């Protein structure tokens, strides 16, 4: 799982109306299945007066985890079309919910499928798509004498970190997976093994 992948830059939302029914698409980047389910629960709770809240997600894992539900719409008219958009856009670590308020006119399976797909597409367009590299997180703890050395290594590395200066100095580090091992080796070498490194 070290290759880059397409996901969302942030949350997105889009609303439109078809034959009196109001549709609201919601999309969010998520890290795992738990985060996807939490986002779905959050949207479903916020729109608990809606006729339907149709969820779908695609999560990076071995193997890839994909899930969708028709949420009481006719079979195949909602969940699958929603998931299809995520597949066509090749998005991973993304969760979506399309909310529908029924307007009195039945749209038929084809009409529903188009509407739910549009809800997902417009929500992910609103969110924006980015190329993401998998990151690794670890903590480095050193005495003050070594903190400048470690900080210099981290500042010249591709990634980000936060430093906390207490009894010792600790760095919370987030670095692309392919660079993480080399950075840890540089820290160990530069501090003659005095740095304590803990993986998240």
N, C-alpha and C positions, 0 to 999 in steps of 0.2 A: 504493500500500500504506500509506496514511496513516490508514485507518479503524481503529477499535478491533475487537477480535476476542475470541472465547471460547477460553480455554486452561485448563491445569491450574495450581492453586496450588502444587503440589509433587508428589512421588511418592506413589503409592497402591498398595496391595496387598490382595487379598481371596482367600480360599480357601473351597472348599466341595466336597462329595462328591456324586456322582450314580451310583447303581448300582455302587458300588465304585470308580469312577474318581475320582481326586482332581484338581481343577482349581485353579490358582492364577493369578489375574489380576494383571498388573503394568502400571502406567501411569506415564508421566513427561512433563513439559513439555520440549520440545527446541527448538533455535533453527533447525536446518536438517536437510537429509537426512543429512549426515555424523554429526550428533549423534544422530539417530534410529537410524541403523545401529549406532552405538557402543552405544547403550542396548540394542538388540536382541541384539547380540553379547555384551554383559555378562550379560544374563539367561540367554541360551542357554548360556553357559559355566558359570554358577552352577548351572543345572539341566540339565547335560549328560547326566544319567542318566534324564531324563524320556522318556516315549514320544514326545511331540510338544511343540515350542515354537512356537506359532502367532503370527507377527508382523503388525502393520499400523501404518501411520502416515498422517497428513495434515499437510502442510507448506505454510505460506504462501509463495507464489511466484507469478510470472506465467508460465504458468498454475499453478493449484494442483497440488501434487504429492501423489498418493494411491497407496498401494501396500499389498498384502497377499499373504500366501502361505498355502496350505492345509497346508504343512509335512508332506506325506505322509498327511494325512487325506483322505477321499474328496472329490473335486472339489466345490467350492461349500459344503462343510459347516463350514468353519472360518474361512478368511481373509476371505471376503466378509461373513459375519455379523459378524465383528469390526469390519471397516471400516464396515459399515452403522451401528453404534452411534455411531462418531465422526461420521458424516455426520448422523445424526438429532439428535445433541446439538450440531451445528454447531461442533465443536471443531477448532482448527488449531494447528499446532506441537505436536503430541502424538504420542507413540509408545506402542504397547501390545504386550505379549506375553502370551498365555495358555498356561500350562504344563499339560500333562496327563500324569498317571500312569495308565496303563490298568489297570482293575480286573478284567478278565476278562469283562465283560458288554458286548456291542456295543450302542451307543445308536442306531444308524441315523442317516441324514443329518439328519433333522429334530431328533432328540435332540441330536446334536452341535452343530448350528447354534444351538439354544437355549442349550446349555451354554457355548459360546464367546462368544456375545453377552452372556450373564449375567456371564461372567468379566471382560469389558471394562467392562460397566456398573458392576459392583460395585467394580472397581479405580478407575475415574474418580470414583465417588461417594466413595470413601475419600480420594482425592487432593484433591477439592474443585475447583470450577470458578470461574474468575475472568475478569473483563473486562480485557483488556490493551490498552494503547495502544502502537503501534510507537514505539520510541525510537531516537535517533541518538546516537552516541558521538563525542566529539572531545576533543582536548587543547588547553589554553591555557597558554602559557608567557609569563611577564612578569618584569620586574625587581621587586625588593622594593617600590620606591616605588609601583608600580601594583597590588600584590597585594591591598591592602585594598579598593580600588575594585572589582576583579574579584570578590573574595569576596562583597562586598555585593550585586553584581548576581546572582551565582549563588544566594545565599541567598534572594533574593526571586523566584527563577524556579521554575517547576514541574519538578522533576527532582532529581537527586542529583549530588554531586561528591565527590572526594577530593583533598586538597591535599598536595603534597610540597615541603618547603622545603629546597632545596639551594643550589647557586650561584645559580640563579634559582628562581622559584616556578612549579611546574607544577600544573595542575588537570586531573584526569581527569573529564570531564563526561558525564552520561547524561541526556538531556532528550527529552520527547515530540517526535516529528518535526515536528508543526505549530508548535511554539514555538522550535525550534532556530535557525532563520535569524534571528529577531528578537533572540534572546539574543546570538548572535555579533555582530550589528550594534551592539547596545548596548555590548558589550565593546570593539569596534574604536573606536567613537565616544568612549567614556569614557577610553580610553588614547591617543587621537589616533593610532591605528594602530600603537602600539608592541607590542601583544600579538601573539604568534605563535599562529595557530590551525591545528591540523592535524586533518583528519577521519580517523576510524578506517578 
